[in-house]
Amino acid sequence: MIKIKRKGSLMLALVGVLLLSSHAQAQLNLPFPIYNPMNPGQNFPQSFDLGDPTNLQQGIVYDPETGKYIFTETIGNGLFYRYPSMMSLEDYLEFQEKKSQTLDWQEIIEEETAENRQFELPIKVGSKIFENFFGSDEIKI
C-alpha cells in the first residue's frame, strides 16, 4: 500500500513538473535578431529583414481628445499588423521633419546617381564567345 502511494505521489510530482515546465519559454539568442519597431520613429538597423507585406496599409489619425497622433498599420480588412502607436504634436512634427529630410536626401542621391550614369564608357569586346557567355559584348566601366 505504501509502494502504491509512493508511486502515485511520484507520478503526480512528475506530471506537475512537466506541466510547469511546458509553460516556460526558452530564451533564444538569435544570430540575426529582428526588432519590431513599436514607434514609427524608431529605426533599428536590421541584419535580416524581409520588408513589410505588400498589402500593408499605414494610417495616421489625430485624436482631438488626447491631442495625440495615432499611427496604425493594418493588413487586409483592418487586421492590425502591429499595435497602434501614439505621438504628441511636438514628436509628430519632429518625425515629419526627419522623414521629409530623409526623402529629400534620397531624391538628391538618386539625381546625382542618374547624372553620373551618363559618363559610363562602354567597351566593345567584339568576341562571339564573350557575347554568348556574358550575354553582351560590352563592358561598362
ABEGO torsion letter per residue (X at the ends): XAAAAAAAAAAAAAAAAAAAAAABBBBBBBABBBBBBABAABBBBBABBAEBBAABBBBBBBBAAAGBBBBBBBBEAGBBABBBBBBBAAAAAAAAAAAAAAAAAAAAAAAAAAAAAAABBBBBAGBAAAAAAAGBABBBX
